[in-house]
Amino acid sequence: MRGGLGAVLVLVLSMVFCPSAAHAVPLSEVALAKKKPVSYRVFATREGLVGGVTANGHVIVERDHFVALPSRLGLATAGTGDRTVRVCADNGRCAYAPVWDVGPWNTTDDYWNTPRQTWQGLQRGKPAAQAAYEAEYNGGRDEFDRDVLNPAGIDLADGTFWDGLRLTGNSWVSVDFLWTGGVTRGSVLTGDGPVRLRAGATSAAAEIGLAGNAAELPIQCQKRGQTVAGAVRTTNLWDRVAPGTYVSHAYVSVPPGVRLSAC
């Protein structure tokens, strides 16, 4: 064969990593997709504070969709979701929300990082408030010398709490810190409220959660389904953001040049 062994290797690699021109996946994205975000189970409380202003300047509205983490190292730039979390409740519902505020309790407790800003004697993944509440860490007090009255490591805005997760009280939840992962992400653009997460690629499929406006979603792959006219485009493509979880690509913006594989 003209070109020898080198040509054969190029042909084989192209067959493995480029199954179709429409859904080619760059090698770098294949590698990045293997890096999962860090994830911890923490206690969640409801923030409320409608009419107040968050740490990044967002004015809180009724049934809002964002979260707060106890360090500015997890704070998203105003109006964006460059810091977004996936929060899942024990009832099976999940919500994707941008981090627009700082709290609860502490403001320098980046418990998802290593090394940590402060409280470096604690294991990664354990909020200082939880350690104070459960084991009298730091004398049972937060950084402002207040008695810690609950083990909260995340605050949820009302819409995330009530509508996204359908919680009725403060609860333990699983939190994925999505910016620590490597998969391609797209930004939710609705112009207003959240977009629904579905169990399939159609609006007839069960709603299993919500994604707030500006939240960045990890896109695993795409499949064709119901055509939807959204704020970004009209399309029959749906993005799989987790196993069994889809959102219409009509509401998702991806960076220029990004190619997404087919499910």
PEWOLIN-V303096 format. One record per pair of residues at least 12 apart in sequence whose C-alpha atoms are under 8 Angstrom apart, sorted by the first residue. I is the first residue (numbers start at 0). J is the second residue. Records with the same first field share a line. If there is no record, write none. Layout:
I = J  J
This chain:
22 = 258  259  260  261
23 = 258  259  260
24 = 258  259  260
25 = 258
28 = 182  183
31 = 180  181  182
32 = 180  181  182  183  219
33 = 181  182
34 = 180  181  182
35 = 179  180  181  182
36 = 175  176  177  178  179  180  181
37 = 111  175  176  177  179  180
38 = 111  173  174  175  176
39 = 111  124  173  174  175
40 = 124  171  172  173  174
41 = 125  126  151  152  153  171  172  173  174
42 = 129  150  151  152  153  169  170  171  172
43 = 151  152  153  154  155  169  170  171  172
44 = 151  153  154  155  168  169  170
45 = 154  155  156  157  160  169
46 = 154  155  156  157
47 = 156  157
49 = 61
53 = 99  100  101
54 = 74  99  100  101
55 = 74  75  76  77  99  100
56 = 77
57 = 77  78  99
61 = 157  158
62 = 156  157  158  159  161  162
63 = 156  157  158  159  192
64 = 96  97  155  156  157  158  159  192  193  210  211  212
65 = 96  97  98  99  100  155  156  158  159  211
66 = 96  97  98  99  100  153  154  155  156  159
67 = 98  99  100  101  102  103  153  154  155
68 = 98  100  101  102  103  106  109  152  153  154
69 = 101  102  103  104  105  106  107  108  109  152  153
70 = 101  102  105  106  107  108  109
71 = 101  106  107
72 = 109
73 = 98  109
74 = 98  99  100  101
75 = 97  98  99
76 = 99
77 = 99
78 = 213
79 = 97  213  214
80 = 96  97  98  186  213  214  215
81 = 97  178  214  215
82 = 97  98  176  177  178  215
83 = 95  96  97  98  176  177  178  214  215  216
84 = 96  97  98  174  175  176  177  178
85 = 173  174  175  176  177
86 = 172  173  174  175
87 = 164  172  173  174
88 = 164  166  170  171  172  173
89 = 171  172
90 = 164
91 = 207
92 = 163  164  165  207  208
93 = 163  164  207  208  209
94 = 159  163  164  208  209  210  211
95 = 209  210  211  214  215  216
96 = 159  210  211  212  213  214  215
97 = 211  213  214  215
102 = 152  153  154
103 = 151  152  153  154
104 = 128  141  142  147  151
105 = 127  128  141  142  143
106 = 142
108 = 126  127
109 = 126
110 = 123  124  125  126  127
111 = 123  124  125  176
112 = 124
126 = 150  151  152
127 = 141  152
128 = 140  141  147  149  150  151  152
129 = 149  150  151  152
130 = 150
131 = 147  150
132 = 147  148  149  150
133 = 150
159 = 209  211
162 = 208  209
163 = 208  209  210
164 = 208  209
177 = 217
182 = 217  218  219
183 = 217  218  219
184 = 215  216  217  218  253
185 = 215  216  217  218  251  252  253  254
186 = 213  214  215  216  251  252  253
187 = 210  211  212  213  214  215  216  250  251  252
188 = 212  213  230  231  250  251  252
189 = 212  229  230  231  250
190 = 212  230
191 = 212
192 = 211  212
193 = 209  210  211  212
194 = 209  210  211  212  246  250
195 = 207  208  209  210  246
196 = 208  209  210  244  245  246
197 = 244  245  246
198 = 243  244  245
199 = 243  244  245
200 = 222  223  224  225  236  237  245  246  247
201 = 224  225
202 = 225
207 = 244
216 = 240
217 = 240  241
218 = 238  239  240  241  259
219 = 238  239  240  241  259  260
220 = 238  239  240  259  260  261  262
221 = 236  237  238  239  259  260  261  262
222 = 236  237  238  239  261  262
223 = 235  236  237
224 = 236  237
227 = 247  249
228 = 249
229 = 249  250
230 = 249  250
231 = 249  250  251  252
232 = 248  249  250
233 = 249
234 = 248  249
235 = 247  248  249
236 = 248  249
237 = 249
239 = 262
